[in-house]
Amino acid sequence: MKSALSSPATGERGGGRSRIPFFDQSESFRRLWPEIEGNCVRVMGDGKFSHGSMVAEFEREMERYTGARHVVGVNSGTDALVLLLRAAGLRPGDEVIVPAYTFVATATAVVHAGGVPVFADIEDHGYGVSPDAVADAVTARTRMVMPVHLFDRLADMEGVGRVARAHGLTVVEDSAEAIGMRLHGTHAGLLGAGGVLSFFPAKTLGAVGDAGALLTDDDAIAETARMLRHHGRSGHTLAAFPGISNPTVVTGGNSKMDDLQAAVLLAKLTRLDADIRRRTVLSRRYDDRLRGLPGVRAVPGDAATRSGEERVVYVHLVEVDDRDGLVAHLDAAGIGTEVYYPRPLHLQPCFAHLGYRPGALPRAEAVCRSAVALPLYADLSEERVDRVCDEVERFLTGGSR
Ligand SMILES: *Cc1c(COP(=O)(O)O)cnc(C)c1O
């Protein structure tokens, strides 16, 4: 393991310039290896590989970090969303309003929880759901609204909250990307009935495989989620569990978190705030170089920070006119990118039966054509950010540098 860790993950390319991957954390693993190894050895000795003491310890540490009354560790951010929706009382056929521009799991989780997603467009200046669009999407069957905090900032929780109160909707948050983000000191995921975190490897706090968590200040939601993640606690069908007021909770499943993931996450958590600060530094460096170049429509720093909002840059997204051309240029230059997100959810094949037409949610559709994420992670060097900026500039200015 040590020898594998000491060899670079990225190969050299022509001219001796190494490829800049979209995501890489081999340096972080090298640095944290003694702690990770120690925690993993403890799990092996303990012999409890899921739902064990390392998971419990991680949950307590995450409660401290987020200020949540309850953190429930599970196997992925996606399952955390399903459990959250079910535990918060979604009933079969209930509608949940979600943004059209987000990762597909936001809406598929609604389906898996028995609900029907209803798509709303995003804000003109930002990537969060538009409160006005939420208000327009409310019907007699709407039970919940699930704003998503994408990339580097929170959705408009005050605006969404006003609409939710006016229509009696429960607010749950897809805060999968939002670790470290806070509004007036309250961590993302705790601004409504509950939220989630994803520890997918490329997230700000990443595991070495899939892992996630549900966070809430609500005792009943936490208790229900703990049962749902573990076969209704006893391995039997959960019919009417004592203390559960929610009659839609019928059957549990298996969404438990692995202790080896918790072992890695506990070690990485000690570096989280330092990693977040590093991401901010690198993101500003990109902004300073790229803002105002021809063909650049928006850089992250352009979106005004809301009052009381603490932002964390999970993804450095830029919007450019010729996105596909830029992606191809950077790839040829040995630079990895990701397109977040290539297709708005209302036009995904799995939601075709809902009957949305192209043009229905124009802002989400436009961003899907122009947005691209550049490499951003704590291990990235300034020199590499500058190389990415050089190539973006070369492409946008027609090689006139
Ligand atoms: C990553 C992500 C998820 C899903 O999390 P997984 O841990 O990959 O299942 C859900 N919603 C959003 C917005 C995400 O970015």
The ligand as a MOL file (V3000), in Angstrom:
LIG
                    3D

  0  0  0     0  0            999 V3000
M  V30 BEGIN CTAB
M  V30 COUNTS 15 15 0 0 0
M  V30 BEGIN ATOM
M  V30 1 C -23.2920 13.9460 -5.2190 0
M  V30 2 C -24.6980 14.3960 -5.2040 0
M  V30 3 C -25.7570 13.5450 -4.8410 0
M  V30 4 C -25.5960 12.0820 -4.6330 0
M  V30 5 O -24.6590 11.6790 -3.7200 0
M  V30 6 P -23.9990 10.2160 -3.8720 0
M  V30 7 O -23.2120 10.0990 -2.5950 0
M  V30 8 O -23.1420 10.2310 -5.0870 0
M  V30 9 O -25.0940 9.2190 -3.9510 0
M  V30 10 C -27.0270 14.0770 -4.7810 0
M  V30 11 N -27.2720 15.3690 -5.0700 0
M  V30 12 C -26.2810 16.2140 -5.4370 0
M  V30 13 C -26.6240 17.6370 -5.7320 0
M  V30 14 C -24.9730 15.7540 -5.5390 0
M  V30 15 O -24.0090 16.5890 -5.9400 0
M  V30 END ATOM
M  V30 BEGIN BOND
M  V30 1 1 1 2
M  V30 2 1 2 3
M  V30 3 2 2 14
M  V30 4 1 3 4
M  V30 5 2 3 10
M  V30 6 1 4 5
M  V30 7 1 5 6
M  V30 8 2 6 7
M  V30 9 1 6 8
M  V30 10 1 6 9
M  V30 11 1 10 11
M  V30 12 2 11 12
M  V30 13 1 12 13
M  V30 14 1 12 14
M  V30 15 1 14 15
M  V30 END BOND
M  V30 END CTAB
M  END
